[in-house]
Amino acid sequence: MEEILIFCDGASKGNPGPGGWGAIVARAGHVAELGGKESRTTNNRMELTAALRALEHAVPQANAPIVVHTDSSYVINGITKWVHGWRNNGWVTKEKKDVLNKDLWEPLAAAVAACEHGVAWEHVGGHVGIKGNERVDTIASDFAEDKKVTLYRGPLGEYGLDIRDLSHDTALAAAKSSSGARSKAKAYSYISEVGGVIEVHHTWAECSARVRGRKARFKKATSAAEEAETIERFSK
């Protein structure tokens, strides 16, 4: 029994802001690309929408297990862990408020329950060259940016992407890992440049307050040497 493969992703330009979602559903030698946009939304809502629309497309004719590939830990943790407690508590939190994005979580849980052969959720790295993930990221981002998007529907053999290939680009993965480590590193200072005037800030809050809504350059420095190098570069 051949699995039904799904890739899904969401994007928003601003959080909230204009958003888009994209999905690929591959079954029985056929591929369907799906996508859409919303004028004001969040990244998490678009990630959820992508997964929901993909399952709604796949489940009515699902005669095999479904494997969903997503780079959203929020979606995976929600549908495999948190959803059970939410459902038992009537979709309200301990503070007696509706679960955030309840309007998407409820139908997503229902779609999973309707799949006779089960749904497996696989986390894939984002922006590391995995073909299916890169394609749905492009669809979602293009919709969010209000670009023209052409969605493919047709034979898998003519698709042009081997979405069964889950290998990643090791250089991209290494660069992403390095970037993640840097983002977690303790800041020595923050440097901003607005209108040719450079300032050094001790906290991100100070830097953010200066550059928000203005044409500016800014950077986090993790050492005195990097601070000096950034000030020199911003001065040119």
N, CA, C and O of each residue as an XYZ file, in Angstrom:
944
protein
N       0.847     -1.189      0.000
C       0.000      0.000      0.000
C       0.890      1.249      0.000
O       1.600      1.507      0.972
N       0.850      2.009     -1.074
C       1.708      3.193     -1.196
C       1.158      4.355     -0.384
O      -0.032      4.664     -0.438
N       2.048      4.994      0.371
C       1.641      6.103      1.231
C       1.219      7.326      0.412
O       1.686      7.535     -0.708
N       0.344      8.111      0.986
C      -0.001      9.416      0.431
C       0.931     10.433      1.066
O       0.980     10.556      2.290
N       1.663     11.154      0.249
C       2.652     12.111      0.748
C       2.092     13.526      0.714
O       1.497     13.951     -0.276
N       2.292     14.244      1.808
C       1.884     15.635      1.892
C       3.056     16.486      2.376
O       3.764     16.110      3.310
N       3.250     17.621      1.739
C       4.141     18.667      2.229
C       3.290     19.912      2.421
O       2.440     20.214      1.583
N       3.503     20.632      3.505
C       2.717     21.839      3.720
C       3.551     22.897      4.441
O       4.460     22.580      5.209
N       3.219     24.161      4.171
C       3.960     25.259      4.780
C       3.104     26.516      4.770
O       2.176     26.645      3.971
N       3.424     27.431      5.657
C       2.727     28.708      5.721
C       3.710     29.850      5.854
O       4.858     29.653      6.254
N       3.255     31.047      5.516
C       4.118     32.223      5.599
C       3.269     33.451      5.871
O       2.118     33.526      5.439
N       3.829     34.406      6.580
C       3.167     35.697      6.747
C       4.223     36.784      6.722
O       5.312     36.626      7.273
N       3.891     37.873      6.085
C       4.797     39.014      5.982
C       4.353     40.047      7.017
O       3.599     40.977      6.730
N       4.852     39.842      8.217
C       4.334     40.534      9.379
C       3.558     39.508     10.180
O       3.015     38.558      9.615
N       3.501     39.686     11.476
C       2.853     38.674     12.308
C       1.996     39.354     13.380
O       2.409     39.411     14.538
N       0.806     39.874     13.023
C       0.052     39.556     11.803
C       0.444     40.408     10.600
O       1.109     41.437     10.722
N       0.004     39.936      9.432
C       0.243     40.615      8.174
C      -0.313     39.777      7.046
O      -0.985     38.778      7.303
N      -0.056     40.152      5.803
C      -0.499     39.342      4.668
C       0.146     37.961      4.730
O       1.335     37.834      5.022
N      -0.642     36.939      4.454
C      -0.102     35.584      4.571
C      -0.495     34.684      3.431
O      -1.407     34.986      2.661
N       0.208     33.567      3.332
C      -0.099     32.571      2.316
C       0.213     31.180      2.818
O       0.964     31.010      3.779
N      -0.355     30.201      2.179
C      -0.088     28.815      2.535
C       0.080     27.989      1.260
O      -0.446     28.339      0.204
N       0.812     26.904      1.379
C       1.033     26.036      0.232
C       1.090     24.584      0.658
O       1.509     24.275      1.773
N       0.674     23.692     -0.223
C       0.697     22.262      0.086
C       0.870     21.455     -1.192
O       0.498     21.889     -2.282
N       1.441     20.278     -1.031
C       1.552     19.286     -2.104
C       0.924     18.002     -1.593
O       1.233     17.546     -0.492
N       0.050     17.425     -2.388
C      -0.545     16.126     -2.063
C      -0.224     15.176     -3.206
O      -0.613     15.418     -4.348
N       0.482     14.103     -2.901
C       0.867     13.125     -3.924
C       0.278     11.770     -3.569
O       0.542     11.227     -2.496
N      -0.521     11.231     -4.478
C      -1.136      9.918     -4.240
C      -1.364      9.213     -5.576
O      -1.772      9.829     -6.560
N      -1.095      7.919     -5.586
C      -1.380      7.070     -6.756
C      -0.817      7.658     -8.046
O      -1.489      7.668     -9.077
N       0.413      8.144     -7.981
C       1.061      8.670     -9.175
C       0.555     10.022     -9.631
O       0.853     10.440    -10.750
N      -0.201     10.716     -8.798
C      -0.756     12.014     -9.164
C      -0.354     13.057     -8.119
O      -0.270     12.757     -6.928
N      -0.109     14.271     -8.577
C       0.282     15.366     -7.683
C      -0.710     16.512     -7.808
O      -1.118     16.887     -8.907
N      -1.089     17.060     -6.655
C      -1.912     18.271     -6.641
C      -1.244     19.303     -5.749
O      -0.996     19.048     -4.570
N      -0.954     20.466     -6.312
C      -0.465     21.588     -5.513
C      -1.660     22.444     -5.092
O      -2.570     22.691     -5.883
N      -1.643     22.886     -3.856
C      -2.715     23.700     -3.302
C      -2.108     24.961     -2.698
O      -0.941     24.972     -2.307
N      -2.907     26.022     -2.626
C      -2.402     27.239     -2.005
C      -3.467     28.299     -1.923
O      -4.508     28.223     -2.576
N      -3.181     29.296     -1.102
C      -4.120     30.388     -0.956
C      -3.508     31.499     -0.118
O      -2.358     31.405      0.311
N      -4.286     32.552      0.112
C      -3.755     33.698      0.845
C      -4.836     34.330      1.712
O      -6.030     34.116      1.504
N      -4.389     35.112      2.684
C      -5.265     35.907      3.530
C      -4.620     37.274      3.704
O      -3.396     37.395      3.745
N      -5.458     38.299      3.806
C      -4.932     39.666      3.858
C      -4.304     40.006      5.201
O      -3.393     40.832      5.263
N      -4.773     39.386      6.274
C      -4.217     39.645      7.601
C      -4.286     38.369      8.421
O      -5.371     37.879      8.736
N      -3.136     37.841      8.762
C      -3.092     36.555      9.446
C      -1.753     36.423     10.164
O      -0.994     37.387     10.264
N      -1.473     35.224     10.659
C      -0.196     34.947     11.319
C       0.460     33.740     10.675
O      -0.179     32.982      9.945
N       1.742     33.573     10.954
C       2.464     32.433     10.400
C       1.856     31.121     10.888
O       1.665     30.196     10.099
N       1.552     31.034     12.182
C       0.980     29.786     12.710
C      -0.356     29.457     12.074
O      -0.634     28.290     11.797
N      -1.186     30.455     11.836
C      -2.475     30.195     11.189
C      -2.276     29.685      9.766
O      -3.023     28.821      9.308
N      -1.289     30.205      9.075
C      -1.033     29.734      7.716
C      -0.451     28.324      7.716
O      -0.761     27.530      6.828
N       0.389     28.003      8.699
C       0.908     26.636      8.812
C      -0.252     25.659      9.044
O      -0.317     24.597      8.425
N      -1.156     26.035      9.940
C      -2.314     25.190     10.226
C      -3.237     25.050      9.022
O      -3.724     23.963      8.716
N      -3.466     26.176      8.347
C      -4.349     26.143      7.175
C      -3.792     25.226      6.098
O      -4.542     24.479      5.471
N      -2.487     25.276      5.880
C      -1.866     24.422      4.870
C      -2.092     22.951      5.190
O      -2.459     22.170      4.312
N      -1.872     22.571      6.447
C      -2.070     21.173      6.847
C      -3.536     20.775      6.720
O      -3.849     19.687      6.236
N      -4.430     21.656      7.152
C      -5.862     21.360      7.093
C      -6.348     21.189      5.661
O      -7.024     20.208      5.352
N      -6.014     22.129      4.786
C      -6.489     22.053      3.396
C      -5.913     20.820      2.683
O      -6.589     20.199      1.863
N      -4.668     20.476      3.001
C      -4.063     19.299      2.374
C      -4.795     18.027      2.799
O      -5.074     17.159      1.973
N      -5.102     17.923      4.087
C      -5.812     16.735      4.562
C      -7.237     16.701      4.036
O      -7.736     15.635      3.678
N      -7.895     17.845      3.983
C      -9.250     17.881      3.423
C      -9.255     17.405      1.982
O     -10.213     16.778      1.530
N      -8.174     17.706      1.259
C      -8.062     17.256     -0.130
C      -7.796     15.760     -0.203
O      -8.324     15.069     -1.074
N      -6.969     15.258      0.725
C      -6.516     13.872      0.628
C      -7.475     12.865      1.245
O      -7.665     11.782      0.690
N      -8.083     13.198      2.380
C      -8.821     12.211      3.159
C     -10.017     11.597      2.435
O     -10.207     10.386      2.551
N     -10.841     12.352      1.693
C     -12.020     11.736      1.070
C     -11.705     10.537      0.178
O     -12.537      9.643      0.026
N     -10.507     10.513     -0.414
C     -10.146      9.406     -1.287
C      -8.962      8.612     -0.727
O      -8.304      7.858     -1.444
N      -8.710      8.801      0.565
C      -7.535      8.163      1.155
C      -7.755      6.667      1.335
O      -8.607      6.246      2.119
N      -6.991      5.878      0.615
C      -7.048      4.426      0.757
C      -5.701      3.885      1.210
O      -5.386      2.714      0.999
N      -4.911      4.750      1.835
C      -3.577      4.393      2.291
C      -3.185      5.341      3.420
O      -3.811      6.387      3.591
N      -2.156      4.988      4.195
C      -1.684      5.893      5.251
C      -1.210      7.216      4.651
O      -0.713      7.261      3.526
N      -1.373      8.282      5.417
C      -0.930      9.609      4.987
C       0.289     10.014      5.813
O       0.308      9.842      7.032
N       1.292     10.546      5.146
C       2.475     11.064      5.831
C       2.579     12.558      5.517
O       2.737     12.954      4.362
N       2.489     13.374      6.564
C       2.546     14.821      6.403
C       3.934     15.317      6.797
O       4.408     15.050      7.901
N       4.574     16.034      5.891
C       5.890     16.628      6.155
C       5.724     18.133      6.348
O       5.201     18.821      5.472
N       6.161     18.634      7.478
C       6.065     20.064      7.765
C       7.276     20.502      8.577
O       7.867     19.704      9.305
N       7.644     21.777      8.447
C       8.735     22.297      9.267
C       8.204     23.035     10.496
O       8.960     23.715     11.190
N       6.898     22.900     10.764
C       6.264     23.596     11.884
C       6.149     22.695     13.110
O       5.335     21.772     13.136
N       6.969     22.967     14.126
C       6.852     22.235     15.391
C       5.518     22.543     16.059
O       4.964     21.700     16.764
N       5.005     23.740     15.840
C       3.704     24.142     16.399
C       2.599     23.208     15.908
O       1.779     22.742     16.699
N       2.579     22.942     14.619
C       1.565     22.048     14.063
C       1.742     20.633     14.594
O       0.773     20.007     15.026
N       2.963     20.127     14.567
C       3.196     18.743     14.982
C       2.890     18.551     16.465
O       2.200     17.601     16.833
N       3.394     19.437     17.316
C       3.122     19.302     18.747
C       1.630     19.443     19.043
O       1.080     18.727     19.879
N       0.987     20.377     18.344
C      -0.431     20.583     18.581
C      -1.275     19.374     18.237
O      -2.132     18.966     19.020
N      -1.035     18.793     17.058
C      -1.905     17.722     16.588
C      -1.558     16.361     17.205
O      -2.401     15.464     17.230
N      -0.323     16.200     17.704
C       0.063     14.912     18.286
C       0.055     14.916     19.809
O      -0.006     13.852     20.424
N       0.118     16.104     20.433
C       0.197     16.155     21.903
C      -0.916     17.011     22.515
O      -1.766     16.508     23.249
N      -0.899     18.295     22.205
C      -1.777     19.239     22.898
C      -3.257     19.017     22.604
O      -4.111     19.286     23.449
N      -3.557     18.523     21.399
C      -4.955     18.425     20.974
C      -5.799     17.542     21.895
O      -6.998     17.777     22.044
N      -5.191     16.540     22.506
C      -5.949     15.628     23.358
C      -6.483     16.352     24.592
O      -7.645     16.189     24.962
N      -5.627     17.150     25.223
C      -6.068     17.923     26.374
C      -7.083     18.987     25.996
O      -8.055     19.210     26.718
N      -6.859     19.644     24.869
C      -7.809     20.660     24.411
C      -9.203     20.057     24.212
O     -10.213     20.623     24.630
N      -9.222     18.912     23.574
C     -10.511     18.275     23.273
C     -11.204     17.856     24.569
O     -12.411     18.049     24.717
N     -10.450     17.287     25.504
C     -11.033     16.860     26.775
C     -11.558     18.040     27.587
O     -12.495     17.898     28.372
N     -10.940     19.214     27.390
C     -11.338     20.404     28.140
C     -12.336     21.277     27.383
O     -12.587     22.421     27.761
N     -12.902     20.722     26.307
C     -13.891     21.478     25.555
C     -13.297     22.628     24.761
O     -13.975     23.624     24.509
N     -12.026     22.497     24.362
C     -11.340     23.492     23.555
C     -11.227     24.851     24.250
O     -11.273     25.905     23.616
N     -11.077     24.788     25.578
C     -10.789     26.009     26.330
C      -9.532     25.776     27.165
O      -9.205     24.643     27.518
N      -8.841     26.861     27.471
C      -7.619     26.788     28.258
C      -7.935     26.789     29.755
O      -9.093     26.898     30.158
N      -6.894     26.666     30.560
C      -7.077     26.725     32.014
C      -7.629     28.077     32.446
O      -8.269     28.197     33.491
N      -7.370     29.098     31.621
C      -7.878     30.437     31.917
C      -9.309     30.627     31.402
O      -9.841     31.737     31.416
N      -9.923     29.531     30.948
C     -11.298     29.537     30.450
C     -11.465     30.394     29.189
O     -12.511     31.003     28.965
N     -10.418     30.421     28.385
C     -10.473     31.114     27.102
C     -10.381     30.094     25.982
O      -9.811     29.019     26.167
N     -10.931     30.418     24.829
C     -10.823     29.517     23.684
C      -9.368     29.266     23.337
O      -8.543     30.178     23.376
N      -9.059     28.028     22.997
C      -7.718     27.697     22.505
C      -7.412     28.569     21.299
O      -8.253     28.728     20.414
N      -6.212     29.133     21.262
C      -5.822     29.976     20.142
C      -5.882     29.173     18.840
O      -5.351     28.066     18.752
N      -6.530     29.745     17.846
C      -6.707     29.102     16.537
C      -7.608     27.866     16.607
O      -7.471     26.930     15.819
N      -8.527     27.888     17.567
C      -9.484     26.800     17.733
C     -10.238     26.509     16.436
O     -10.530     25.352     16.134
N     -10.555     27.561     15.666
C     -11.325     27.385     14.436
C     -10.584     26.568     13.391
O     -11.195     26.069     12.446
N      -9.271     26.425     13.549
C      -8.485     25.589     12.635
C      -8.111     24.255     13.282
O      -8.082     23.223     12.612
N      -7.826     24.279     14.586
C      -7.447     23.039     15.257
C      -8.588     22.019     15.258
O      -8.349     20.831     15.039
N      -9.807     22.462     15.497
C     -10.936     21.524     15.546
C     -11.132     20.773     14.228
O     -11.199     19.544     14.239
N     -11.227     21.474     13.089
C     -11.391     20.723     11.834
C     -10.158     19.915     11.452
O     -10.277     18.881     10.795
N      -8.963     20.379     11.861
C      -7.763     19.589     11.572
C      -7.816     18.269     12.332
O      -7.514     17.214     11.773
N      -8.200     18.327     13.605
C      -8.322     17.100     14.396
C      -9.377     16.174     13.798
O      -9.202     14.955     13.786
N     -10.467     16.750     13.305
C     -11.532     15.947     12.694
C     -11.049     15.284     11.411
O     -11.394     14.136     11.132
N     -10.248     16.009     10.629
C      -9.725     15.451      9.381
C      -8.789     14.282      9.669
O      -8.807     13.277      8.959
N      -7.973     14.415     10.708
C      -7.066     13.323     11.087
C      -7.876     12.098     11.525
O      -7.575     10.969     11.139
N      -8.901     12.343     12.336
C      -9.725     11.244     12.829
C     -10.452     10.519     11.696
O     -10.754      9.331     11.809
N     -10.731     11.233     10.609
C     -11.466     10.651      9.479
C     -10.587      9.791      8.578
O     -11.087      9.108      7.684
N      -9.286      9.825      8.813
C      -8.375      9.037      7.962
C      -8.300      7.607      8.482
O      -7.701      7.346      9.525
N      -8.904      6.698      7.758
C      -9.021      5.304      8.197
C      -7.675      4.635      8.419
O      -7.533      3.816      9.326
N      -6.690      4.973      7.602
C      -5.388      4.309      7.675
C      -4.357      5.094      8.478
O      -3.193      4.699      8.545
N      -4.770      6.192      9.083
C      -3.882      6.928      9.973
C      -3.074      8.016      9.284
O      -2.885      8.007      8.068
N      -2.597      8.965     10.112
C      -1.775     10.073      9.633
C      -0.499     10.124     10.465
O      -0.560     10.177     11.693
N       0.639     10.109      9.812
C       1.927     10.261     10.481
C       2.448     11.670     10.201
O       2.310     12.186      9.092
N       3.043     12.278     11.214
C       3.552     13.642     11.098
C       5.066     13.627     11.190
O       5.630     13.176     12.187
N       5.724     14.120     10.152
C       7.182     14.110     10.087
C       7.714     15.539     10.024
O       7.307     16.327      9.170
N       8.621     15.861     10.930
C       9.229     17.198     10.915
C      10.394     17.203      9.933
O      11.250     16.319      9.968
N      10.421     18.201      9.059
C      11.539     18.377      8.132
C      12.152     19.753      8.367
O      11.466     20.693      8.767
N      13.432     19.852      8.116
C      14.099     21.138      8.285
C      13.670     22.125      7.207
O      13.588     21.772      6.031
N      13.401     23.347      7.607
C      13.048     24.377      6.637
C      14.275     25.028      6.041
O      15.271     25.238      6.734
N      14.211     25.350      4.762
C      15.275     26.077      4.068
C      16.606     25.321      4.074
O      17.671     25.926      4.198
N      16.535     24.005      3.941
C      17.764     23.216      3.849
C      17.795     22.388      2.564
O      18.555     21.425      2.460
N      16.973     22.764      1.595
C      17.052     22.131      0.282
C      16.191     20.901      0.087
O      16.321     20.236     -0.941
N      15.315     20.564      1.024
C      14.406     19.426      0.830
C      13.368     19.836     -0.209
O      12.640     20.810     -0.019
N      13.305     19.095     -1.295
C      12.576     19.540     -2.489
C      11.110     19.875     -2.219
O      10.640     20.947     -2.600
N      10.392     18.974     -1.570
C       8.982     19.231     -1.316
C       8.764     20.425     -0.409
O       7.865     21.234     -0.640
N       9.590     20.536      0.627
C       9.453     21.653      1.554
C       9.796     22.981      0.895
O       9.133     23.988      1.145
N      10.809     22.990      0.067
C      11.190     24.226     -0.625
C      10.066     24.687     -1.551
O       9.809     25.885     -1.666
N       9.399     23.748     -2.208
C       8.335     24.121     -3.137
C       7.135     24.719     -2.392
O       6.604     25.746     -2.814
N       6.702     24.089     -1.290
C       5.542     24.646     -0.580
C       5.888     25.964      0.094
O       5.022     26.823      0.259
N       7.150     26.131      0.485
C       7.581     27.424      1.028
C       7.463     28.509     -0.031
O       7.029     29.624      0.260
N       7.852     28.180     -1.268
C       7.743     29.142     -2.371
C       6.282     29.494     -2.642
O       5.947     30.664     -2.826
N       5.416     28.485     -2.666
C       3.992     28.736     -2.903
C       3.437     29.663     -1.826
O       2.777     30.656     -2.132
N       3.707     29.334     -0.565
C       3.184     30.127      0.548
C       3.707     31.560      0.507
O       2.940     32.508      0.675
N       5.008     31.719      0.285
C       5.608     33.054      0.267
C       5.094     33.881     -0.906
O       4.841     35.077     -0.762
N       4.939     33.246     -2.068
C       4.442     33.979     -3.238
C       3.003     34.445     -3.026
O       2.655     35.563     -3.406
N       2.174     33.611     -2.432
C       0.810     34.044     -2.124
C       0.825     35.193     -1.111
O       0.066     36.153     -1.242
N       1.688     35.089     -0.108
C       1.760     36.135      0.914
C       2.189     37.471      0.316
O       1.766     38.534      0.770
N       3.037     37.401     -0.713
C       3.524     38.608     -1.365
C       2.657     39.022     -2.541
O       3.015     39.923     -3.300
N       1.506     38.357     -2.689
C       0.520     38.666     -3.728
C       1.097     38.516     -5.134
O       0.758     39.283     -6.036
N       1.964     37.533     -5.313
C       2.510     37.231     -6.630
C       1.588     36.252     -7.352
O       0.762     35.581     -6.732
N       1.742     36.184     -8.651
C       0.988     35.214     -9.431
C       1.565     33.826     -9.186
O       2.774     33.625     -9.304
N       0.716     32.881     -8.850
C       1.171     31.526     -8.536
C       0.475     30.527     -9.460
O      -0.751     30.517     -9.568
N       1.268     29.692    -10.120
C       0.728     28.619    -10.953
C       0.862     27.309    -10.196
O       1.972     26.889     -9.870
N      -0.262     26.660     -9.914
C      -0.274     25.425     -9.152
C      -0.389     24.227    -10.094
O      -1.222     24.203    -11.000
N       0.458     23.248     -9.857
C       0.501     22.064    -10.728
C      -0.507     21.015    -10.261
O      -0.669     20.775     -9.065
N      -1.167     20.408    -11.214
C      -1.964     19.211    -10.973
C      -1.780     18.284    -12.158
O      -2.099     18.638    -13.293
N      -1.266     17.101    -11.889
C      -1.020     16.178    -12.984
C      -0.205     14.988    -12.533
O      -0.048     14.760    -11.333
N       0.318     14.222    -13.489
C       1.071     13.010    -13.170
C       2.342     13.318    -12.380
O       3.024     14.309    -12.639
N       2.647     12.451    -11.414
C       3.867     12.597    -10.633
C       5.097     12.551    -11.524
O       6.071     13.264    -11.282
N       5.054     11.716    -12.552
C       6.203     11.568    -13.437
C       6.530     12.816    -14.236
O       7.649     12.961    -14.728
N       5.570     13.718    -14.371
C       5.797     14.947    -15.121
C       5.944     16.172    -14.218
O       5.992     17.307    -14.691
N       6.014     15.922    -12.924
C       6.014     17.023    -11.958
C       7.310     17.821    -11.987
O       7.295     19.041    -11.823
N       8.426     17.140    -12.194
C       9.710     17.843    -12.234
C      10.419     17.900    -10.900
O      11.567     18.341    -10.837
N       9.765     17.465     -9.824
C      10.378     17.404     -8.503
C      10.211     15.994     -7.945
O       9.117     15.431     -7.979
N      11.292     15.434     -7.437
C      11.192     14.130     -6.784
C      10.924     14.384     -5.304
O      11.851     14.446     -4.497
N       9.660     14.529     -4.962
C       9.325     14.880     -3.582
C       9.525     13.715     -2.621
O       9.423     13.892     -1.407
N       9.807     12.532     -3.147
C      10.125     11.405     -2.278
C      11.554     11.477     -1.777
O      11.934     10.755     -0.855
N      12.350     12.353     -2.390
C      13.740     12.544     -1.973
C      13.774     13.524     -0.805
O      13.538     14.718     -0.992
N      14.062     13.034      0.389
C      14.078     13.873      1.589
C      15.484     14.299      1.996
O      15.698     14.806      3.097
N      16.442     14.086      1.088
C      17.802     14.510      1.406
C      17.881     16.026      1.452
O      17.095     16.720      0.806
N      18.840     16.536      2.223
C      18.976     17.978      2.354
C      20.372     18.424      1.946
O      21.298     17.619      1.843
N      20.497     19.715      1.720
C      21.772     20.317      1.357
C      22.574     20.522      2.639
O      22.188     21.319      3.495
N      23.680     19.812      2.772
C      24.449     19.870      4.017
C      25.010     21.262      4.280
O      25.128     21.673      5.435
N      25.355     21.989      3.227
C      25.883     23.343      3.417
C      24.800     24.273      3.970
O      25.055     25.077      4.867
N      23.575     24.150      3.415
C      22.471     24.971      3.917
C      22.133     24.603      5.355
O      21.858     25.479      6.175
N      22.154     23.308      5.662
C      21.845     22.867      7.013
C      22.880     23.391      8.006
O      22.538     23.822      9.107
N      24.164     23.345      7.595
C      25.222     23.844      8.472
C      25.098     25.340      8.698
O      25.302     25.826      9.810
N      24.758     26.081      7.627
C      24.595     27.534      7.748
C      23.418     27.861      8.658
O      23.491     28.795      9.456
N      22.337     27.101      8.543
C      21.169     27.333      9.393
C      21.504     27.048     10.843
O      21.093     27.790     11.735
N      22.251     25.972     11.090
C      22.647     25.633     12.451
C      23.517     26.722     13.055
O      23.365     27.088     14.220
N      24.441     27.235     12.232
C      25.324     28.306     12.700
C      24.529     29.561     13.025
O      24.784     30.226     14.029
N      23.558     29.880     12.162
C      22.720     31.054     12.375
C      21.892     30.912     13.647
O      21.711     31.871     14.398
N      21.390     29.692     13.876
C      20.606     29.456     15.079
C      21.427     29.596     16.336
O      20.963     30.140     17.337
N      22.675     29.094     16.281
C      23.562     29.212     17.430
C      23.883     30.675     17.707
O      23.951     31.097     18.862
N      24.080     31.444     16.641
C      24.382     32.859     16.816
C      23.206     33.610     17.436
O      23.391     34.471     18.296
N      21.986     33.272     16.987
C      20.810     33.979     17.503
C      20.633     33.745     18.999
O      20.049     34.581     19.689
N      21.131     32.617     19.510
C      21.005     32.294     20.922
C      22.182     32.824     21.741
O      22.127     32.850     22.971
N      23.241     33.243     21.055
C      24.422     33.734     21.764
C      24.112     35.034     22.502
O      23.312     35.845     22.034
N      24.744     35.225     23.648
C      24.532     36.431     24.452
C      25.049     37.651     23.708
O      26.147     37.634     23.152
N      24.249     38.705     23.703
C      24.635     39.927     22.998
C      25.645     40.728     23.815
O      25.485     40.901     25.023
N      26.671     41.206     23.148
C      27.604     42.159     23.767
C      27.014     43.566     23.670
O      27.106     44.365     24.602
N      26.404     43.844     22.514
C      25.738     45.125     22.294
C      24.905     45.038     21.025
O      24.947     44.034     20.313
N      24.151     46.092     20.747
C      23.394     46.225     19.502
C      23.777     47.567     18.885
O      23.852     48.584     19.575
N      24.018     47.553     17.570
C      24.439     48.768     16.884
C      23.357     49.153     15.887
O      22.847     48.308     15.152
N      23.012     50.436     15.870
C      22.016     50.913     14.907
C      22.559     52.128     14.174
O      23.374     52.889     14.697
N      22.079     52.285     12.939
C      22.440     53.454     12.129
C      21.166     54.008     11.514
O      20.478     53.316     10.763
N      20.860     55.235     11.828
C      19.675     55.912     11.302
C      20.098     57.287     10.793
O      20.600     58.110     11.559
N      19.895     57.533      9.503
C      20.248     58.838      8.943
C      21.718     59.176      9.069
O      22.080     60.345      9.200
N      22.562     58.167      9.030
C      23.999     58.389      9.121
C      24.525     58.491     10.541
O      25.732     58.621     10.745
N      23.640     58.435     11.524
C      24.051     58.523     12.925
C      24.057     57.120     13.537
O      23.054     56.407     13.498
N      25.197     56.741     14.097
C      25.377     55.408     14.661
C      25.283     55.482     16.183
O      25.869     56.363     16.813
N      24.538     54.547     16.760
C      24.433     54.455     18.213
C      24.653     53.010     18.643
O      24.332     52.072     17.913
N      25.205     52.850     19.838
C      25.416     51.531     20.431
C      24.450     51.386     21.603
O      24.343     52.274     22.449
N      23.755     50.261     21.640
C      22.732     50.037     22.660
C      23.105     48.822     23.513
O      23.712     47.866     23.029
N      22.734     48.881     24.771
C      23.010     47.764     25.668
C      21.933     46.681     25.589
O      22.189     45.525     25.927
N      20.735     47.049     25.148
C      19.643     46.075     25.067
C      18.969     46.149     23.705
O      19.033     47.163     23.011
N      18.315     45.035     23.340
C      17.560     44.999     22.086
C      16.375     45.953     22.138
O      16.004     46.540     21.122
N      15.779     46.110     23.318
C      14.635     47.011     23.443
C      15.019     48.437     23.042
O      14.257     49.118     22.356
N      16.199     48.883     23.470
C      16.666     50.227     23.117
C      16.892     50.349     21.611
O      16.496     51.334     20.989
N      17.533     49.333     21.038
C      17.817     49.344     19.600
C      16.513     49.300     18.797
O      16.336     50.049     17.836
N      15.615     48.417     19.205
C      14.348     48.265     18.499
C      13.540     49.556     18.527
O      12.933     49.931     17.524
N      13.527     50.233     19.666
C      12.769     51.476     19.782
C      13.303     52.543     18.826
O      12.547     53.384     18.339
N      14.595     52.502     18.565
C      15.187     53.513     17.682
C      14.919     53.227     16.213
O      14.668     54.153     15.441
N      14.969     51.956     15.812
C      14.893     51.638     14.382
C      13.480     51.334     13.900
O      13.226     51.353     12.696
N      12.557     51.055     14.817
C      11.225     50.628     14.413
C      10.542     51.691     13.542
O      10.435     52.856     13.925
N      10.084     51.255     12.360
C       9.351     52.141     11.468
C      10.212     53.149     10.727
O       9.691     54.062     10.088
N      11.529     52.989     10.808
C      12.421     53.943     10.154
C      13.374     53.198      9.221
O      13.627     52.006      9.401
N      13.893     53.905      8.232
C      14.900     53.323      7.358
C      16.195     53.261      8.153
O      16.769     54.292      8.503
N      16.642     52.066      8.430
C      17.764     51.916      9.360
C      18.527     50.637      9.088
O      18.056     49.738      8.392
N      19.717     50.584      9.657
C      20.503     49.360      9.705
C      20.762     49.049     11.173
O      20.946     49.957     11.984
N      20.777     47.759     11.511
C      21.076     47.395     12.891
C      21.629     45.975     12.923
O      21.371     45.169     12.030
N      22.392     45.689     13.969
C      23.004     44.372     14.083
C      23.349     44.076     15.533
O      23.700     44.967     16.306
N      23.240     42.822     15.872
C      23.656     42.337     17.178
C      25.142     41.996     17.126
O      25.590     41.326     16.196
N      25.909     42.449     18.114
C      27.324     42.111     18.216
C      27.522     41.191     19.412
O      26.962     41.425     20.483
N      28.310     40.159     19.227
C      28.541     39.208     20.314
C      29.900     39.400     20.978
O      30.266     38.646     21.880
N      30.647     40.408     20.534
C      31.959     40.685     21.132
C      32.343     42.134     20.856
O      31.747     42.796     20.007
N      33.347     42.618     21.586
C      33.830     43.980     21.363
C      34.392     44.128     19.961
O      34.228     45.169     19.325
N      35.057     43.079     19.478
C      35.649     43.132     18.140
C      34.547     43.239     17.075
O      34.677     44.000     16.116
N      33.463     42.471     17.250
C      32.379     42.536     16.278
C      31.666     43.876     16.346
O      31.227     44.398     15.322
N      31.549     44.434     17.536
C      30.948     45.762     17.674
C      31.761     46.791     16.887
O      31.198     47.599     16.148
N      33.085     46.760     17.047
C      33.954     47.708     16.358
C      33.871     47.525     14.845
O      33.842     48.505     14.100
N      33.832     46.263     14.388
C      33.760     45.982     12.952
C      32.447     46.490     12.375
O      32.417     47.016     11.262
N      31.353     46.333     13.135
C      30.041     46.773     12.659
C      29.980     48.291     12.601
O      29.457     48.848     11.636
N      30.497     48.960     13.601
C      30.512     50.424     13.602
C      31.309     50.943     12.401
O      30.900     51.901     11.745
N      32.449     50.302     12.119
C      33.261     50.710     10.970
C      32.493     50.513      9.659
O      32.526     51.370      8.776
N      31.799     49.374      9.546
C      31.058     49.081      8.313
C      29.879     50.032      8.142
O      29.615     50.505      7.037
N      29.167     50.313      9.237
C      28.029     51.227      9.171
C      28.466     52.669      8.869
O      27.663     53.488      8.422
N      29.741     52.966      9.119
C      30.241     54.331      8.901
C      30.551     54.607      7.444
O      30.726     55.760      7.051
N      30.620     53.559      6.640
C      31.003     53.735      5.232
C      29.803     54.101      4.387
O      29.934     54.289      3.177
